[in-house]
Amino acid sequence: MGYAMQQEHDPIVFQRDGVSLTRSQVDAFGEEIEALRQQVMADRGEADARYIRRVVRFQKGCEVAGRGLLFLGFLPPAWLAGTGLLALSKILENMEIGHNVMHGQWDWLGDPNLDSAHYDWDNTCPAEQWKHSHNYMHHTYTNVVGKDRDVGYGIMRMSEHQSWNPAYLFQPIYNWVLALLFEWGVAFHDLEIERVIRGDKSREQYRKERKLILKKVRRQVLKDYVLFPLLAGPFFLFVLSGNFTANILRNLWSYLIIFCGHFTERAEMFTEEEVEDESRGQWYLRQLLGSSNLEGGRLFHILSGNLSHQIEHHLFPDMPSNRYQQVAPKVREIAERYGLHYNSGSLRRQFGSVMRRIHRLALPSRRGAAAVS
């Protein structure tokens, strides 16, 4: 009877992979994670400010040098160096600066150039729509099938909970198209065309969002494919091809980091029923189990926007990204103490896992597997 009463007052609220946690254990886990967050947020200061401003200066220097060298693109070494520096600039701006600034990581500085409310990035996706689809929808409903539209981006099957159709047989192929055109996929992702077709979203709202996207697309296209090439005069094609290649390299790198952070075989997916009446501790659990880390050196982490620490980013999206490496060992220790899997591995290993998931889920699930429309 005593055990039954304990179960009634402290029920098991989490069961996965042989791990069972009671409500009090989940709450305790959440309190430890929250205490870690509060400790770091209270410690933000001049060292953090110096870090992000150094990154911004370096990024801008790479862009100026890259675009300048492309004006001499008729010389192969200049074209290669210019393209490489411009690609590096775009990667840093999108990953370590833009993405993190728009999460509000640097709002506490009071710097208008690093303010989430006004920052817009070097990407075809408008900042406001990114903050809705990514900051709100994705980070609130991480890996909840039917709520988080980043699960497959509306065109890929990345969970057994997604119902299968024959089009998914081709996802190992069009996955690479998405990788090459990743910024364009991100840009049009928030239009939610499937919801418009179902009647869940008004055509008026769709047209309003499409107008904003096309305005941003025009600006980006004019900058990289018209203005700077025209400024190069007779060397138009060298600048055009360099800008195009830099954008493709940025797209491939962004895709690689993001997919490795979300779609490894051990990254868990959830149903809407599983997250009903979710506590803060349960939300922290979902962020931990639905994310995957990448191991590497300091330069690799910076180039990834510190999204190589995807677990820490999902737990603490508004924490300055340079602090993720500091808190990662503490998060891992807490997770292991509660018997929870901390998904971390090399880029090669994690990307191989992503490819296995993409190919496996291109095929129908075995009988008995769950599926939702």
Residue pairs with C-beta under 8 A, 6 or more apart in sequence:
10 22
10 23
10 24
11 22
11 23
12 20
12 21
12 22
12 23
13 21
13 22
13 23
13 26
13 279
13 282
14 20
14 21
14 25
14 26
14 282
14 285
15 21
16 268
16 289
17 341
19 338
19 339
19 340
21 29
21 285
21 338
21 339
23 279
25 338
26 279
26 281
26 282
26 285
27 279
27 281
28 281
29 281
29 284
29 285
29 334
29 338
29 340
30 279
30 280
30 281
30 282
30 283
30 284
30 285
31 281
32 334
33 281
33 284
33 315
33 331
33 334
34 280
34 284
36 327
36 330
36 331
36 334
37 315
37 316
37 319
40 316
40 319
40 323
40 326
40 327
41 319
44 108
44 320
48 320
48 322
48 323
49 109
51 320
51 322
52 97
52 106
52 109
52 114
52 320
52 322
55 92
55 96
55 97
55 302
56 97
56 113
56 114
58 92
59 89
59 92
59 93
59 96
59 97
60 89
62 85
62 86
62 88
62 89
62 92
63 85
63 86
63 89
63 90
63 93
65 82
65 85
66 81
66 82
66 83
66 84
66 85
66 86
66 87
66 88
66 89
66 242
66 246
67 82
67 86
67 228
67 239
68 82
69 78
69 79
69 81
69 82
69 85
70 78
70 79
70 82
70 83
70 86
70 228
70 232
70 238
70 239
70 242
70 243
71 82
71 231
71 232
71 235
71 238
71 239
72 78
72 79
72 82
72 235
73 79
73 82
73 232
73 235
73 238
73 239
73 241
73 242
74 235
74 238
79 238
79 241
79 242
82 242
83 242
83 245
83 246
83 249
86 242
86 243
86 246
87 245
87 246
87 247
87 249
87 250
88 303
89 246
90 122
90 246
90 247
90 249
90 250
91 249
91 250
91 253
91 254
91 303
92 302
92 303
93 121
93 122
94 121
94 122
94 123
94 250
94 254
94 305
95 253
95 254
95 257
95 303
95 304
95 305
95 307
96 302
96 303
96 304
96 305
96 306
96 321
97 121
98 119
98 121
98 122
98 123
99 121
99 305
99 307
100 106
100 305
100 306
100 320
100 321
101 114
101 115
101 116
101 119
101 121
102 116
102 119
102 121
102 127
102 130
102 131
102 135
103 116
103 135
103 317
103 318
104 116
104 318
105 116
105 317
105 318
105 319
105 320
105 321
106 114
106 115
106 116
106 320
107 114
107 115
107 116
107 117
112 118
113 119
116 131
119 127
120 126
120 127
120 216
121 127
121 130
122 220
123 130
123 183
123 186
123 187
123 220
124 183
124 184
124 186
124 187
124 213
124 216
124 217
124 220
125 183
125 186
125 187
125 189
125 190
125 213
125 216
126 187
126 212
126 213
126 215
126 216
128 212
129 190
129 209
129 212
129 213
130 186
130 190
132 190
133 149
133 150
133 189
133 190
134 150
135 317
137 147
137 148
137 149
137 150
138 148
138 149
138 150
139 314
139 317
141 147
141 148
141 275
142 148
142 286
142 287
142 290
142 291
142 314
143 151
143 159
143 262
143 267
143 268
143 269
143 270
143 286
143 290
144 151
144 269
144 270
144 271
144 272
144 274
144 275
144 286
145 151
145 159
145 161
145 162
145 269
145 270
145 271
145 272
145 372
146 161
146 271
146 272
146 372
147 272
149 189
149 192
150 189
150 262
151 158
151 159
151 162
151 269
152 158
152 159
152 162
153 178
153 185
153 189
154 189
154 192
154 193
154 194
155 171
155 174
155 178
156 168
156 171
156 174
156 175
156 178
156 358
156 361
157 164
157 168
157 171
157 361
157 362
158 263
158 269
158 357
158 358
158 361
159 269
159 361
160 269
160 361
160 365
160 369
160 370
160 371
161 269
161 271
161 370
161 371
161 372
162 361
162 371
162 372
163 371
163 372
163 373
164 363
164 364
164 365
164 371
168 361
168 362
168 363
169 362
169 363
170 362
171 358
171 361
171 362
172 358
172 359
172 362
175 358
178 185
178 255
179 251
179 252
179 255
179 256
180 248
180 251
180 252
181 251
182 251
182 252
182 254
182 255
183 247
183 250
183 251
183 254
187 213
187 216
187 217
188 213
190 209
190 213
191 206
191 209
191 210
191 213
192 201
192 206
193 206
195 201
196 202
196 203
196 206
224 243
224 244
224 247
225 240
225 243
225 244
228 239
228 243
229 236
229 237
229 239
229 240
229 243
230 236
231 239
232 238
232 239
253 303
256 347
256 351
257 294
257 304
257 305
257 307
257 308
258 307
259 351
259 354
260 292
260 294
260 310
260 347
260 350
260 351
260 354
261 291
261 292
261 293
261 294
261 307
261 308
261 310
261 313
262 290
262 291
262 292
262 310
263 354
263 357
263 358
264 292
264 343
264 345
264 350
264 353
264 354
264 357
265 353
265 356
265 357
266 292
266 341
266 343
266 353
267 289
267 290
267 291
267 292
267 343
268 286
268 289
268 290
269 290
270 286
270 290
271 370
271 372
275 282
275 286
278 286
284 315
285 340
287 311
287 314
287 315
288 311
288 314
288 315
288 331
288 335
288 340
288 342
289 340
289 341
289 343
290 314
291 310
291 311
291 313
291 314
291 343
292 310
292 311
292 343
292 344
292 345
292 350
292 353
293 308
293 309
293 310
293 311
293 312
293 328
293 342
293 343
293 344
293 345
294 300
294 304
294 308
294 310
294 344
294 345
294 346
294 347
294 350
295 308
295 344
295 345
295 346
295 347
296 304
296 308
296 346
296 347
298 325
300 308
300 347
301 308
301 309
301 324
301 325
305 321
306 313
306 321
306 322
306 324
306 325
307 313
307 321
309 321
309 324
309 325
309 328
311 328
311 331
311 342
311 343
311 344
312 319
312 324
312 327
312 328
312 331
313 321
313 324
315 331
316 324
316 327
319 327
331 342
332 342
332 344
335 341
335 342
336 342
345 353
365 371
